[in-house]
Amino acid sequence: MAVLMLFVITVFTVTVGAVEYYQNTHIFSPVTQLKLAAMKKIDVHEHFRAGGNINYYLAAMEINTIEKMVLIPTDWPPSNPKYKEHLAELLRIKAQYPDKFMVFATAWNKDPQAASIIEKAIQGGAEGIKFIDWLSSTKYPDEAGPVNSSNMYKVYRVAEKYEVPILMHIDFLKKPDWKEQFERVASDFPKVTFILAHYCRSASGKTPNLELCAQTLDKFSNVYTDISMGGGLNRYMAYFDKDSKLFRDFIIRYQDRILWGADVILDGAPYKGQEKNAQWIFKRMLADHLIHQSLVYREPLYPENKTIHRGLNLPEEVLKKIYWENPKRILKLNK
């Protein structure tokens, strides 16, 4: 009962905050605000680590009209030192809320047992696979082996066997050889669904090159991308302020191949001095929605900042695909 009351109070608090932020942070007519706020969503990219409070996600899902969320146990650095602990907690949470969450299992690309670890997790309830290894870390340069290593091919065979998707961080911009390696994998496993995070990481530096992602999407019908921004939100905001048309055109061009997630890491730790509670998660997700849905907006995480930013102002039919129709189809939630 105490947990239920906490959840109800949290949802009420966030709901009050939602009204305030929708009124004060962006320029929409009341009718448009209500229409976009009520749009159903499937969130394909959120992190959860042991120590986080799942009620914060549940409350944020309620006010953001997110009907299902993919949770990922990836740790950092890429060798994922605590991923087994996080995965065990996530599988417990999924058993408690089977209609709310999907869990993607993870391992380390160089672990000889990676494939068996992943397979055991799928047999235990995981419904997908996630690898963060090719994020391109200067601090941990040796933790990412080849995308097409023999060890990873065992993992791809597990995905093929169980017909589950793989969400991957592969930096196309900084590591062209990883792009080449991945395309060999996509060619060798045409029945596996690959989701490349963050515009295929083709916008990870000072100047984005979305054509790198476009080339791969054009070549392989089994490859998709998500437009999550995560901790790179400020970098993406700067991109959009400079050239929102570049990203808007890309999303419209590939509107049937794109998914959305906010890429929050819920682990019980603060973010830049702010507690990552339900209110914070709501505002972080709201930042994504404002960017996607608005012509101009203000950053909801820092309301004292009155800077007006440029959004992508995506058409409503495109938003429906990204938020709902695409993930429902790609994750096979129609069954």
C-alpha positions as CSV (number, residue, x, y, z in Angstrom):
1,M,0.0,0.0,0.0
2,A,2.8,2.4,0.8
3,V,4.4,1.8,-2.6
4,L,1.0,2.4,-4.3
5,M,0.5,5.7,-2.4
6,L,4.0,6.8,-3.3
7,F,3.3,6.1,-7.0
8,V,-0.1,8.0,-6.9
9,I,1.4,11.0,-5.2
10,T,4.4,11.0,-7.6
11,V,2.0,10.9,-10.6
12,F,-0.1,13.7,-9.2
13,T,3.0,15.8,-8.6
14,V,4.3,15.2,-12.1
15,T,0.9,15.9,-13.6
16,V,0.7,19.3,-11.9
17,G,4.3,20.0,-13.2
18,A,3.3,18.9,-16.7
19,V,0.5,21.5,-16.9
20,E,2.9,24.2,-15.7
21,Y,5.7,23.2,-18.1
22,Y,3.4,22.8,-21.1
23,Q,2.1,26.3,-20.4
24,N,5.4,28.0,-19.8
25,T,8.1,26.3,-21.9
26,H,6.9,26.3,-25.5
27,I,4.7,28.1,-28.0
28,F,1.7,26.0,-28.9
29,S,-2.1,26.6,-29.0
30,P,-3.9,24.9,-26.2
31,V,-5.6,22.5,-28.7
32,T,-2.2,21.5,-30.2
33,Q,-0.7,21.1,-26.7
34,L,-3.4,18.6,-25.7
35,K,-3.2,16.7,-28.9
36,L,0.5,16.2,-28.8
37,A,0.6,15.6,-25.0
38,A,-1.9,12.7,-25.5
39,M,-0.1,11.0,-28.3
40,K,0.6,7.4,-27.4
41,K,4.3,6.4,-27.2
42,I,6.6,3.4,-27.0
43,D,10.0,4.3,-25.6
44,V,12.8,2.1,-26.9
45,H,15.8,3.4,-25.1
46,E,16.1,3.9,-21.3
47,H,18.7,2.7,-18.9
48,F,18.1,1.3,-15.4
49,R,20.7,0.3,-12.9
50,A,20.3,-1.4,-9.5
51,G,19.7,1.4,-7.0
52,G,17.3,3.3,-9.2
53,N,13.6,3.7,-8.3
54,I,11.4,2.2,-10.9
55,N,8.4,4.2,-9.6
56,Y,10.0,7.3,-11.1
57,Y,9.9,5.7,-14.6
58,L,6.3,4.5,-14.0
59,A,5.2,8.0,-13.0
60,A,7.0,9.6,-16.0
61,M,5.4,7.1,-18.3
62,E,2.0,7.9,-17.1
63,I,2.2,11.6,-17.8
64,N,4.1,11.2,-21.0
65,T,1.5,8.7,-22.3
66,I,4.2,6.0,-22.7
67,E,2.5,2.6,-22.9
68,K,5.7,0.5,-23.0
69,M,9.4,1.1,-22.3
70,V,12.5,-0.8,-23.2
71,L,14.9,-0.9,-20.3
72,I,18.6,-1.6,-20.7
73,P,21.1,-2.8,-18.0
74,T,24.2,-1.5,-19.6
75,D,26.9,-0.2,-17.3
76,W,30.1,1.9,-17.9
77,P,32.8,1.4,-19.0
78,P,31.9,-0.8,-22.0
79,S,33.1,-3.9,-20.2
80,N,29.9,-3.6,-18.2
81,P,31.3,-4.4,-14.7
82,K,27.9,-4.5,-13.0
83,Y,25.6,-5.5,-15.8
84,K,24.7,-8.9,-14.3
85,E,23.4,-7.1,-11.1
86,H,21.5,-4.6,-13.2
87,L,20.0,-7.3,-15.5
88,A,18.8,-9.4,-12.6
89,E,17.0,-6.4,-11.1
90,L,15.5,-5.6,-14.5
91,L,14.2,-9.1,-15.0
92,R,12.6,-8.9,-11.6
93,I,10.9,-5.6,-12.5
94,K,9.7,-7.0,-15.8
95,A,8.1,-9.9,-14.0
96,Q,6.3,-7.4,-11.7
97,Y,5.2,-5.1,-14.6
98,P,5.1,-7.4,-17.7
99,D,2.8,-5.0,-19.7
100,K,4.9,-1.9,-19.0
101,F,8.5,-2.9,-19.7
102,M,10.7,-4.9,-22.1
103,V,14.2,-5.8,-21.1
104,F,17.2,-5.9,-23.5
105,A,20.0,-8.1,-22.2
106,T,23.7,-7.1,-22.5
107,A,27.2,-8.4,-22.1
108,W,30.7,-7.3,-23.1
109,N,31.7,-7.9,-26.7
110,K,35.1,-9.5,-25.7
111,D,33.6,-11.9,-23.1
112,P,33.9,-15.4,-24.5
113,Q,30.6,-16.2,-22.7
114,A,28.7,-13.3,-24.1
115,A,26.5,-15.4,-26.4
116,S,25.6,-17.8,-23.6
117,I,24.9,-15.0,-21.1
118,I,22.6,-13.3,-23.6
119,E,20.8,-16.6,-24.5
120,K,20.3,-17.4,-20.8
121,A,18.8,-13.9,-20.3
122,I,16.4,-14.3,-23.2
123,Q,15.3,-17.6,-21.8
124,G,14.7,-15.8,-18.5
125,G,12.5,-13.1,-20.0
126,A,14.7,-10.6,-21.9
127,E,13.2,-9.6,-25.3
128,G,16.2,-8.0,-27.0
129,I,19.9,-7.3,-26.9
130,K,21.9,-4.1,-26.3
131,F,25.6,-3.3,-26.8
132,I,27.1,0.0,-25.9
133,D,30.7,-1.1,-26.7
134,W,31.3,0.9,-29.8
135,L,30.5,4.3,-28.4
136,S,34.0,5.4,-29.1
137,S,35.6,6.2,-25.7
138,T,39.0,7.9,-25.6
139,K,39.3,6.8,-21.9
140,Y,38.6,3.1,-22.7
141,P,40.0,2.7,-26.3
142,D,40.7,-1.0,-26.1
143,E,37.4,-2.3,-24.8
144,A,35.7,-2.4,-28.2
145,G,36.7,-5.3,-30.4
146,P,35.6,-5.6,-34.0
147,V,31.8,-5.4,-34.6
148,N,32.2,-8.4,-36.8
149,S,34.4,-10.5,-34.5
150,S,33.8,-14.3,-34.3
151,N,32.7,-13.8,-30.7
152,M,30.0,-11.3,-31.7
153,Y,28.9,-13.5,-34.5
154,K,27.8,-16.0,-31.8
155,V,25.7,-13.2,-30.3
156,Y,24.1,-12.4,-33.7
157,R,23.2,-16.1,-34.1
158,V,21.4,-16.0,-30.8
159,A,19.4,-12.9,-31.9
160,E,18.6,-14.8,-35.1
161,K,17.6,-17.9,-33.3
162,Y,15.2,-16.2,-30.9
163,E,14.1,-13.5,-33.3
164,V,15.0,-10.6,-31.0
165,P,16.2,-7.1,-32.0
166,I,19.7,-5.8,-31.2
167,L,20.1,-2.1,-30.1
168,M,23.7,-1.0,-30.7
169,H,25.9,2.1,-30.1
170,I,28.3,2.2,-33.1
171,D,30.0,5.5,-33.8
172,F,29.9,5.8,-37.6
173,L,31.3,9.4,-37.5
174,K,34.5,8.8,-35.5
175,K,35.2,5.2,-36.5
176,P,34.5,4.6,-40.2
177,D,35.9,1.0,-39.9
178,W,33.2,0.2,-37.4
179,K,30.6,1.2,-40.0
180,E,32.2,-1.1,-42.5
181,Q,32.3,-3.9,-40.0
182,F,28.7,-3.4,-39.1
183,E,27.5,-3.5,-42.7
184,R,29.2,-6.9,-43.1
185,V,27.2,-8.1,-40.1
186,A,23.9,-6.6,-41.4
187,S,24.5,-8.4,-44.7
188,D,25.3,-11.7,-43.1
189,F,22.3,-11.6,-40.8
190,P,19.4,-10.2,-42.9
191,K,16.8,-11.7,-40.6
192,V,18.1,-9.9,-37.6
193,T,16.6,-6.5,-36.7
194,F,19.4,-4.0,-35.9
195,I,18.6,-0.6,-34.2
196,L,21.5,1.8,-34.4
197,A,21.3,4.3,-31.6
198,H,21.6,8.1,-31.9
199,Y,21.3,8.6,-35.7
200,C,23.8,5.7,-36.1
201,R,26.2,8.0,-34.0
202,S,26.7,10.0,-37.2
203,A,26.3,13.2,-35.1
204,S,28.8,12.5,-32.4
205,G,31.3,15.3,-33.2
206,K,31.4,19.0,-34.0
207,T,29.9,18.6,-37.4
208,P,27.2,15.9,-38.0
209,N,27.2,13.8,-41.1
210,L,23.8,12.1,-41.2
211,E,24.5,10.8,-44.7
212,L,26.6,8.1,-43.0
213,C,23.5,6.8,-41.4
214,A,21.4,7.3,-44.5
215,Q,23.9,5.2,-46.6
216,T,23.4,2.2,-44.2
217,L,19.6,2.6,-44.0
218,D,19.5,2.6,-47.8
219,K,21.5,-0.6,-48.1
220,F,19.8,-2.7,-45.5
221,S,16.1,-3.0,-44.9
222,N,16.7,-4.8,-41.5
223,V,18.5,-1.7,-40.0
224,Y,16.7,1.0,-38.1
225,T,17.9,4.0,-36.0
226,D,16.7,5.7,-32.9
227,I,16.9,9.5,-32.4
228,S,17.7,9.4,-28.7
229,M,19.9,12.2,-27.4
230,G,20.7,11.2,-23.8
231,G,23.6,13.0,-22.2
232,G,24.3,14.6,-25.6
233,L,21.2,16.7,-25.4
234,N,23.0,20.1,-25.4
235,R,25.1,19.0,-28.4
236,Y,22.0,18.1,-30.3
237,M,20.3,21.4,-29.3
238,A,23.3,23.3,-30.8
239,Y,23.0,21.2,-34.0
240,F,19.3,22.1,-34.3
241,D,19.8,25.7,-33.5
242,K,22.4,25.8,-36.4
243,D,20.6,23.7,-38.9
244,S,17.3,22.2,-37.9
245,K,16.4,21.5,-41.5
246,L,19.2,18.9,-41.8
247,F,17.7,16.8,-39.1
248,R,14.1,17.4,-40.0
249,D,14.7,16.3,-43.6
250,F,16.5,13.2,-42.4
251,I,13.7,12.2,-40.1
252,I,11.0,12.8,-42.7
253,R,13.0,10.9,-45.3
254,Y,13.3,7.9,-43.0
255,Q,10.1,8.2,-41.1
256,D,9.3,4.5,-41.3
257,R,12.8,3.5,-40.0
258,I,13.1,5.7,-36.9
259,L,12.3,5.1,-33.2
260,W,12.4,7.3,-30.1
261,G,13.8,7.1,-26.6
262,A,15.1,9.7,-24.2
263,D,18.1,7.6,-23.1
264,V,17.9,8.5,-19.4
265,I,20.1,6.6,-16.9
266,L,18.1,5.9,-13.8
267,D,20.6,4.7,-11.1
268,G,19.9,6.7,-8.0
269,A,22.7,9.1,-8.7
270,P,22.0,12.9,-9.3
271,Y,22.6,14.6,-12.6
272,K,24.4,17.9,-12.4
273,G,23.2,18.4,-8.9
274,Q,19.6,17.5,-9.7
275,E,17.9,14.4,-8.4
276,K,16.7,12.2,-11.3
277,N,13.2,11.7,-9.8
278,A,9.9,11.5,-11.7
279,Q,9.7,15.2,-12.2
280,W,13.2,15.4,-13.6
281,I,12.6,12.5,-16.0
282,F,9.3,14.1,-17.1
283,K,11.1,17.3,-17.9
284,R,14.0,15.5,-19.6
285,M,11.5,13.6,-21.9
286,L,9.6,16.9,-22.4
287,A,12.7,18.4,-23.8
288,D,12.7,15.7,-26.5
289,H,9.0,16.2,-27.3
290,L,9.5,20.0,-27.5
291,I,12.4,19.6,-29.9
292,H,10.5,17.2,-32.1
293,Q,7.1,18.9,-32.0
294,S,7.9,22.6,-31.8
295,L,9.1,25.3,-34.2
296,V,10.7,27.1,-31.2
297,Y,10.9,26.1,-27.5
298,R,12.7,26.8,-24.2
299,E,14.7,24.2,-22.3
300,P,12.4,22.7,-19.6
301,L,15.1,21.3,-17.4
302,Y,16.4,24.8,-16.6
303,P,13.4,27.2,-16.7
304,E,15.5,30.1,-15.5
305,N,17.2,29.9,-18.9
306,K,14.9,32.0,-21.3
307,T,16.9,31.2,-24.4
308,I,14.6,30.4,-27.4
309,H,15.8,27.4,-29.4
310,R,14.8,26.0,-32.7
311,G,12.8,22.8,-32.9
312,L,12.2,20.3,-35.7
313,N,8.4,21.0,-36.0
314,L,7.8,17.5,-37.3
315,P,4.4,16.7,-38.9
316,E,1.9,15.0,-36.7
317,E,1.8,11.9,-39.0
318,V,5.6,11.5,-38.7
319,L,5.5,11.9,-34.9
320,K,2.8,9.1,-34.7
321,K,5.1,6.8,-36.6
322,I,8.2,7.6,-34.5
323,Y,6.4,7.4,-31.2
324,W,4.0,4.5,-31.8
325,E,3.6,2.8,-35.2
326,N,7.3,2.1,-35.9
327,P,8.3,0.6,-32.5
328,K,5.0,-1.4,-32.4
329,R,5.9,-2.9,-35.7
330,I,9.6,-3.3,-35.3
331,L,9.4,-4.7,-31.8
332,K,6.6,-7.0,-33.0
333,L,4.1,-5.8,-30.4
334,N,1.2,-6.5,-32.7
335,K,1.2,-10.2,-31.7
